[in-house]
Amino acid sequence: MLDVLRPGVLEGLTVCVAGDGAAERERAAALGARVVTVDGQLADEDAVGLAVGALGHIDVLVVDAASAFAAAGGGLS
């Protein structure tokens, strides 16, 4: 069976993680990606857009909105 998430599979790619996303940053780096982070309020789309735009070229944007979703009352009871 082909191992899709093998070491080095993301080599040469830049992954931007917005939000908490510690596990996502760690996993992307372990797969060989250059990882950059955008901090701030994810609900402020304009600010996030400006921050991501200032990074230059990115290949993948990962948004970890779990904490924002939970704070808004989302999730399972």
N, C-alpha and C positions, 0 to 999 in steps of 0.2 A: 504494500500500500504506500502511496506517495505521501510523504510528510510535508504538508503545505507550510506549516509554521516551523520550518527548520532554521537553525542559526544561519544568519547572513541573508535571509530571504528579503529583508528590507534594506540591505546595504545600498547606499547611494541615494536613498530617499529621505526626505525631511518630513517628520510627523510633528504636527502641532497639536498639543493637548490643551484644551480650554476647560477650566473647572478643576475640581479636586484631582482626579485621575492619576494618583500616585502609582497604582498598579498598572495602568495603561502606559504610563511613561516608562516604567521599569521593563515591561514586556516588549515594547517597541524598541527600546535600546538593546535589549538582549537579542533581538532579531536583526540587529545591525543598523537600525535607523539613527539618523541625527534627530534628536528630540528637542523641540522648543516648547515653551509654555506661555500661555496667555492667562494672566490672573485678572481678577476683577469680577464684577457682577455680570453674570451671564444674561440676566434679564435686560441689560442695557445693550441692545443689539448694535447700536451705532458705535459704542465704545469698543465692543469686541471686534466689530468689523474693522475699525481703524487700527486696533492693536494687531490683528492678523495681517492686515494690509502692509503694516510697517515692517513685518518680518521678511518681506520679499517672497520669493518662490517657496511654496510648500506643496507637498505631494498629497498629504492626507491630513484632514482636520478631524480630530476626535473631540467630541464634547461630552464631558462627564457631568450630566445635569442631575444626577441622583439626589444630591443634597438640596438643590434648588427645588426639585420636584417634591421631595419629602417636606420641605419647609412650607410649600404651598398647600400641603394637606393631601398630596398624592400618595399612592402606594396601597399596599394591602393592609387590611385591618386585622 
